[in-house]
Amino acid sequence: MLSRILRPTLRLRLTLLNGLLLIGAGALLLTIAYLLLSDALRPAEQLRTESVVVLADGRQMPVVDWENQLRHAIGVELIEKGLLVVLAISVVGVAGAYAVAGRALRPLQQVTATARHLGGQTLDQRINYSGADDEVAELAETFDAMLDRLKSSFESQRRFVANASHELRTPLAVMKTEIDVTLSDSEADKAELRRMGTVVRDASERANALVDALLVLARSEARPAFAKHQPVDLANGVPQALDAMAKEIRRLDLDVELKLAPAPVVGDPSLLDRLAGNLIENACRYNHRDGRIWVRTSTYDGMSRLVVGNTGFEVDAKDVDGLFEPFRRGGRERTGARGSGLGLSIVRAVCTAHGGTVAAIALPGGGLEVTVAVPGGAEPLPSGA
């Protein structure tokens, strides 16, 4: 207990520093006063050396001896009383410094107490400092802001886990229901078994695709520890992505416009290929019949850019930022739409991991245009390129 009280806390150190400064200042003032008085008390300098002084008791004393005696007596009294005054001031100053330091550091104690009680269920606690606008207030405000970010992160994580659980539960429930219904039917024939197998296969593919997307998202967010750092051209992933969506493009009779220029970057090829793949997949899935898709790649001002736009249903501008959150489909959450709702989340994670950015704008009349910018090494192109 004693060691805890005497531990070198910030309050104790500030108090000791203040005490040392007071003692040092008092000693300095006392020394200066002694020297000034000692220099001022020299009346014998203006008298003859053989002069004498007649004291009140009638005694006579040479003026030099009387001067030395006077200076000695005044010096002793000055030192004794001065030391008492310095001691009193130091005691009062140390006590005052201890009280003032304690009051000034009280918000730090609030920070410590709040941090000790923090948990997943108590992230709503705040310091709410209302004192002077000083460094301590800035620290308290910064701590409160950090708690806001932590709370937002925890809530986002909870939503992510809940949504992932829901998305995985749906295909598993479909498979279990199909199997139970088929097994309970004693007259099920080969056609019924084949139909059940088809449904189970489709549901398992959906679950597998979701697991793959979750793994890619987790890998993308685990930056910057990439297994590979290789040169990649963002334009190279476009033809492969279009081939993967060729069936959907033909089904909707979409018009695809390409304007591809070299867009070299350095990073993980498997992750960077996801940029064009996910954006083109979204552009097809959220389009309408006889719609359009346009894809452009370029390099300018040290950044390699990939732009993917599409026609489609109208997106509210206030919902655009939310599209990059996990399990959001066109501004809606888990509405049964096609896809896992992780496409744009993966795009954002891959861009951030490679030091890039991604932005989207809602187009008048419907549709979306997404622009990816990743640091590249090519020479800048003119703005019209």
PyMOL commands that set and color helices and strands:
alter all, ss='L'
color gray80, all
select helices_A, chain A and resi 2-5+10-40+43-46+63-104+106-117+135-184+190-221+234-244+246-252+269-285+317-319+321-324+343-353
alter helices_A, ss='H'
color red, helices_A
select strands_A, chain A and resi 52-54+60-62+230-233+255-260+264-267+292-300+303-310+328-329+332-333+357-362+368-375
alter strands_A, ss='S'
color yellow, strands_A
deselect
rebuild
show_as cartoon
